[in-house]
Amino acid sequence: MEIVNTAFRLFAENGYDNVQMKDIAEACDISKSLLQHYFPKKIVLLSTMLNEIMLSVFVYSNEQLTALSAEQRTMIQMSFMLRTLDENPKMENFIKDIFENPELTTELVLVTLDWLESIGVKGETAVIRYAINFAVSGGMAVFFKRVLLKASVEVISENIAQAFYLLIGEQPQKIDQIYLSTAKYNTDRYYQQFISYLHEHATIDLSAEIKI
């Protein structure tokens, strides 16, 4: 975890492409060969970080939002995640690196798919996976250009969730009702609870990248 935390900070500060394995080894005060014993390639490190962060986010939902429907939980999670990226530039840069790598984007989709199925989102696995790919990849492309497009984080989050549920066959009226029912959670109070939870439970040290 010391290696993972060090690499995470370097990636967040300098960008994935600008950090070499020797930089990580030097920052950890270990040899490059020892680093590669645990993580043979740089992308393995990035993959490990992605999984750790996503699992921490999903565990929050599983522990704190259990009284809500699967649809409500996904909409709240999407809103919280995009707001976190919007308010923390280092995290946004880190996640942007993920989406610029097709292999890691696929991994993100698979982790999300496992979570959606575990909380009871109904539909064929292939359809849900397609819906995640389409809605999230398209939505994040807009998110990363939100300043140029003058699009708010709230609208992007809502559209990602709506696109996903339309693609798995939900009716627009039901989607609107679910979205309205999540409004009270998309406030500073609940968002701060989410951030505090991440700081307390994430295996990666997020203190330098996500401010409370």
C-alpha positions in Angstrom: 0.0 0.0 0.0 3.0 2.3 0.5 3.9 1.8 -3.1 0.3 2.3 -4.2 -0.2 5.5 -2.2 3.1 7.0 -3.5 2.3 6.1 -7.1 -1.2 7.5 -6.7 0.1 10.8 -5.5 2.6 11.0 -8.4 0.0 10.1 -11.0 -2.5 12.7 -9.5 0.1 15.4 -9.4 2.0 14.8 -12.7 -0.2 12.7 -14.9 0.1 9.0 -15.6 2.2 9.4 -18.8 4.7 11.7 -17.1 5.5 9.3 -14.3 8.0 6.4 -14.9 8.5 3.3 -12.9 12.0 4.6 -11.8 10.2 7.8 -10.4 7.9 5.6 -8.3 10.8 3.5 -7.0 12.9 6.5 -6.1 10.0 8.1 -4.3 9.5 4.9 -2.3 13.2 4.6 -1.7 13.3 1.1 -3.2 14.9 -0.4 -6.3 13.1 -0.6 -9.6 13.4 -4.4 -9.6 11.7 -4.6 -6.2 8.9 -2.4 -7.4 8.4 -4.6 -10.5 8.3 -7.7 -8.2 5.0 -6.3 -6.9 3.8 -4.4 -9.9 5.4 -5.7 -13.2 4.0 -2.8 -15.2 2.8 0.7 -14.5 -0.7 0.0 -15.7 -1.0 -2.7 -13.1 -0.5 0.0 -10.5 -3.2 2.2 -12.1 -5.6 -0.8 -12.3 -5.0 -1.5 -8.6 -5.8 2.1 -7.7 -8.9 2.2 -9.8 -10.3 -0.9 -8.1 -9.5 0.3 -4.6 -11.2 3.7 -5.2 -14.2 2.2 -6.9 -14.7 -0.4 -4.2 -14.5 2.2 -1.5 -17.2 4.3 -3.3 -19.5 1.3 -3.7 -19.0 0.1 -0.1 -20.3 3.5 1.0 -23.5 2.9 -0.9 -23.8 -0.6 0.5 -23.4 0.6 4.1 -25.0 4.0 4.1 -27.8 3.9 1.5 -29.3 0.4 2.1 -32.8 1.8 2.6 -32.9 3.2 -0.9 -33.6 1.4 -4.2 -30.8 0.3 -6.5 -31.8 3.1 -9.0 -31.7 5.8 -6.3 -28.3 4.5 -5.1 -26.8 4.6 -8.6 -28.0 8.2 -9.2 -26.7 9.4 -5.9 -23.4 7.7 -6.4 -23.0 9.2 -9.8 -23.8 12.7 -8.5 -21.3 12.4 -5.6 -18.5 11.0 -7.8 -18.8 13.8 -10.4 -18.9 16.4 -7.7 -15.8 15.0 -6.1 -14.0 15.1 -9.4 -15.2 18.7 -10.1 -14.0 20.0 -6.7 -10.7 18.1 -6.7 -8.6 18.7 -9.9 -6.0 16.1 -9.0 -8.7 13.4 -8.8 -10.2 14.6 -12.1 -6.8 14.3 -13.8 -6.3 10.8 -12.3 -9.7 9.6 -13.6 -9.1 11.2 -17.0 -6.1 9.0 -17.3 -8.3 6.0 -16.7 -10.7 7.0 -19.4 -7.9 7.6 -21.9 -6.9 3.9 -21.6 -9.4 1.5 -23.2 -8.2 -1.4 -21.1 -8.8 0.5 -17.8 -12.1 1.9 -19.0 -13.2 -1.8 -19.6 -12.1 -2.7 -16.1 -14.0 0.2 -14.6 -17.1 -1.0 -16.5 -16.7 -4.5 -15.1 -16.2 -3.4 -11.5 -19.4 -1.2 -11.9 -21.3 -4.1 -13.5 -20.5 -6.4 -10.6 -21.7 -3.7 -8.1 -24.9 -3.0 -10.1 -25.8 -6.7 -10.2 -25.0 -7.1 -6.5 -27.5 -4.4 -5.5 -30.2 -5.7 -7.7 -30.3 -3.7 -10.9 -32.3 -5.9 -13.2 -31.5 -6.8 -16.8 -29.4 -9.0 -18.9 -25.7 -8.7 -18.1 -24.8 -7.9 -21.7 -27.4 -5.1 -21.8 -26.3 -3.6 -18.5 -22.7 -3.7 -19.6 -23.5 -2.0 -22.9 -25.6 0.6 -21.0 -22.7 1.4 -18.6 -20.2 1.7 -21.5 -22.4 4.0 -23.5 -23.8 6.2 -20.8 -20.6 6.6 -18.7 -18.1 6.9 -21.5 -20.2 9.5 -23.3 -21.1 11.3 -20.1 -17.5 11.5 -19.0 -16.4 12.9 -22.4 -18.9 15.7 -21.8 -17.8 16.1 -18.1 -14.1 16.6 -19.1 -15.2 19.3 -21.5 -17.9 20.8 -19.2 -16.3 24.3 -19.1 -16.1 24.6 -22.9 -19.7 23.2 -23.2 -21.0 25.3 -20.3 -22.6 22.1 -18.8 -23.2 21.8 -15.1 -22.0 18.8 -13.1 -25.6 18.3 -11.9 -27.0 18.1 -15.5 -24.2 15.8 -16.7 -24.8 13.5 -13.7 -28.5 13.4 -14.3 -28.1 12.7 -18.0 -25.6 9.8 -17.4 -28.1 8.2 -15.0 -31.0 8.8 -17.3 -29.2 7.4 -20.4 -28.2 4.3 -18.4 -31.7 3.5 -17.3 -33.2 4.3 -20.7 -30.8 1.8 -22.3 -31.9 -1.0 -19.9 -35.5 -0.4 -20.6 -36.9 1.9 -17.8 -39.7 4.3 -18.6 -38.8 8.0 -18.7 -41.6 8.8 -16.1 -40.1 6.3 -13.6 -36.6 7.7 -14.2 -37.8 11.2 -13.5 -39.5 10.1 -10.3 -36.4 8.3 -9.1 -34.3 11.3 -9.8 -36.6 13.6 -7.9 -36.6 11.3 -4.9 -32.8 11.6 -4.6 -32.8 15.4 -4.5 -32.4 15.7 -0.7 -29.2 13.5 -0.8 -27.6 15.8 -3.4 -26.8 18.4 -0.8 -23.7 19.6 0.9 -24.6 17.7 4.1 -24.8 14.3 2.5 -21.9 15.0 0.1 -19.7 15.8 3.1 -20.7 12.6 4.7 -19.7 10.7 1.6 -16.2 12.4 1.5 -15.6 11.8 5.2 -16.5 8.1 4.6 -14.0 7.8 1.8 -11.3 9.3 3.9 -12.0 6.9 6.7 -12.5 3.7 4.7 -10.5 3.9 1.5 -7.4 1.8 1.5 -5.7 4.5 -0.6 -4.7 7.7 1.2 -6.9 10.3 -0.4 -6.2 13.1 2.0 -3.9 15.0 -0.4 -6.2 14.7 -3.4 -9.8 15.0 -2.0 -10.4 17.8 0.4 -13.0 17.7 3.1 
